[in-house]
Amino acid sequence: MLNHVWISLIVIGLLVAAGNDLNDEFRNTYRNGLPMEALVQVDNTPTALRPMWNGELTIPGSAFDQFYGLAPGDSDIHQKISLTTLASGKTTLAIALDDSAPAAWQERAKAGGEKNHLGGTVTAIRFSGDKRQAQISFLLEEVRYVKLRAITGAAIDYASTAVTISLGLIGVMALWLGVMKVAEEAGLLLLLTRWLTPLTRRLFPEIPPDHPAVGAMIMNIAANMLGLNNAATPLGLKAMEELNRLNPKVGTATNAMCTFLVINTAGLTLIPATAIAIRAAQGSADPGIIIGTSIFGAGCATVAGLVSVKILERLPRYKKDGAVTPPQTGPQNG
C-alpha cells in the first residue's frame, strides 16, 4: 500500500510540474527568443587583439517592466556585463547579477542552474563615435522545463542520499546486531528481559515474555534513552521483524507494532547526545542544560502517545485487526 502511495505522489508531482512548464511555455514566462535592448557603458574598447570587453549594462526600468509584463517600477537596471567577440563574428555576453539585480533575472538564473550569472548572445551592436557606449540587442539563454528538471534532479539527489545512508548503516547494523547476539548467548538479554517483564507485559500483553521481539525492543528503547540513535535503528528494525513474525495479518500493523512505534516516535531520551553535541559545536555556554527539559518533554509525549494507542486499540475496529494470537505452547489434542 505504501509503495502505491509513493508512486502516486511521484506521478502527481510530475503531472503538476509538466502542467506548470506547459503554462510557462504558453505564456513564455522567461521571454525565450525575444530580444532585449540595452545600453552598455564600455570600460575597455574591444580590438582585434582584445576580443573580450567589459562594461555596465543599463536598461530603463519602464522598458524592463514592459518586457516582462511587470508592474511599473521606479529604478533603472544597472548590472556588470562582459562581452566576447568570437572569431566567427558572433558576440556572447555574461551578466553578473548582484543583490540589486531584478527578481525576474534572479529567478531566471536560478531556473537555468546559475545563482548569479546570466548568459546570452548579442544579435546587434552599435558603438557611439568615441566607442565609450554601445547600444546592443541581445537574447538570453533559453530556459525551459524548469519544474520537471527540478523534480528529476531532486529524485536523483535523494536516491544518492538514500544509498549513502544505507551504506553507512551496514557497519552499524552489523555491530549492534552482533552485540545483541552476544548478549543473548551470554544470557544478559534474558536477564534484562525478565527484569523488565512486568513492564513489557503491560505494554505488550499479546507478546510472549520470552519472545526475541521483547529483547530487541528493550535494547532499542535502551539505545534511544542513551541517545545512541545509530545503534537504535538496527535494533528497531530487528524488533519490527520479530513482531511481524507474530502478525496474523501481514500488511496490517498490530497493536504491539503501534505501541512500539509510539515509544520510538516520542523519543524518550535520558541523554540527548546529538543535541548536546550540536549546542557545544555552536559555542553554547552550557550545552547540557537541555537535559531536564528534554526528559520532561519526551516523557509527556511518551505518556500521551501510550494513552492514545491503548485507548485506540480497545476500539472494536482496531481490536479486531490489530490483535496478535500468541503461538500455542501447550499440548494439542488429536
C-alpha positions, 0 to 999 in steps of 0.5 A: 500500500505504501509503495502505491502511495509513493508512486502516486505522489511521484506521478502527481508531482510530475503531472503538476510540474509538466502542467506548470512548464506547459503554462510557462511555455504558453505564456513564455514566462522567461521571454525565450527568443525575444530580444532585449535592448540595452545600453552598455557603458564600455570600460575597455574598447574591444580590438582585434587583439582584445576580443573580450570587453567589459562594461555596465549594462543599463536598461530603463526600468519602464522598458524592463517592466514592459518586457516582462509584463511587470508592474511599473517600477521606479529604478533603472537596471544597472548590472556588470556585463562582459562581452566576447567577440568570437572569431566567427563574428558572433558576440556572447555576453555574461551578466553578473547579477548582484543583490540589486539585480531584478527578481525576474533575472534572479529567478531566471538564473536560478531556473537555468542552474546559475545563482548569479550569472546570466548568459546570452548572445548579442544579435546587434551592436552599435558603438557611439563615435568615441566607442565609450557606449554601445547600444546592443540587442541581445537574447538570453539563454533559453530556459525551459522545463524548469519544474520537471528538471527540478523534480528529476534532479531532486529524485536523483539527489535523494536516491544518492542520499538514500544509498549513502545512508544505507551504506553507512548503516551496514557497519552499524547494523552489523555491530549492534546486531552482533552485540545483541547476539552476544548478549543473548548467548551470554544470557544478559538479554534474558536477564534484562528481559525478565527484569523488565517483564512486568513492564513489557507485559503491560505494554505488550500483553499479546507478546510472549515474555520470552519472545526475541521481539521483547529483547530487541525492543528493550535494547532499542528503547535502551539505545534511544534513552542513551541517545545512541540513535545509530545503534537504535535503528538496527535494533528497531528494525530487528524488533519490527521483524520479530513482531511481524513474525507474530502478525496474523495479518501481514500488511496490517500493523498490530497493536504491539507494532503501534505501541512500539512505534509510539515509544520510538516516535516520542523519543524518550531520551535520558541523554540527548547526545546529538543535541548536546553535541550540536549546542557545544559545536555552536559555542553554547555556554552550557550545552547540557542544560537541555537535559531536564527539559528534554526528559520532561518533554519526551516523557509527556509525549511518551505518556500521551502517545501510550494513552492514545494507542491503548485507548485506540486499540480497545476500539472494536475496529482496531481490536479486531485487526490489530490483535496478535494470537500468541503461538500455542505452547501447550499440548494439542489434542488429536 
